[in-house]
């Protein structure tokens, strides 16, 4: 009888343990299937661009320094800074009294030897003087004439004219100031303009090159398309930057003044019809990038290949069906197939 009671007690204890274990398993199962609360958005199908922003300066397409070719004093600068001039128009006059005196002296010598040579020719015709004397007069006449032409050429250099239609950008001297040969007088720029930008070497390595599209931002908030026309072959300055030249369309010739700053974007890459998601939707981006798509109340892992990033949006390459939503929060709590409780926040990037 006693043995029977002991057996019954053992059976009771075992039954109790099995029941408690069963309860624990049910609790664990319930904990495992509890949905994870996440926020989701719908990926965008859009155009993304990889761009770099800079600030450039409006410059004349062609700039020329007008320099003094003779010594003297600046007599006048008829065109003020900012004034438009025509080709051949006088832009500077130099007072050079020494040159004027030289021309007058040589003119007198030419007049003398002209008369002397003509007289010797008449005398030679009458056999009054030998041919050698006529030849000497002729040489003296030609020498004086050549000297006068050279002096007159130098005197003509006291008047500087514009080599093209353009604008006086800056005076380098003032009226009354002495100048020497080779000294800059003023800077002229033609009517065509360009944007000049100093870019660092890394931008060239990223793909910036001749022909790269450029977006120029106008004062009214709109923009216009252009392109890189030229990149300097050598770096300059302490920062070792390269001068990039961008063509300004003729229709915008009066949009900016020379020397004015312009905001611009270099478009290194552009992809249309790209699937884009917020950057926070991509997990493990540097090793095994993936996102979580929500379908039928569950999250499913999708490996992706990130591409161009523009602002908060990143291009992701995967077979998107156009319907699934992508998770943007609590990614660290998710695994493939786990149930989720979703809160939709709209479209990616909005």
Secondary structure by P-SEA (a helix, b strand, c coil): caaaaaaaaaaaaaaaaaaaaaaaaaaaaaaaaccccbbbbbbbbbbbbbcccbbbbbbbcbbbbbcccccccccccccccccccccccccbbbbbaaaaaaaaaaaaaaaaaaaaaaaaaaaaaaccccaaaaaaaaaaaaaaaaaaaaaaaaaaacbbbbcccccccccccccccccccccccccccccbbbbbbbbcaaaaaaccccccbbbbbcccccbbbbbbcccccccccccbbbbbbbbccccccccccccbbbbbbbbccccccccccccccccccccbbbbbbbcccbbbbbbbbbccccccbbbbbccccccbbbbccccccccccccccccccccccc
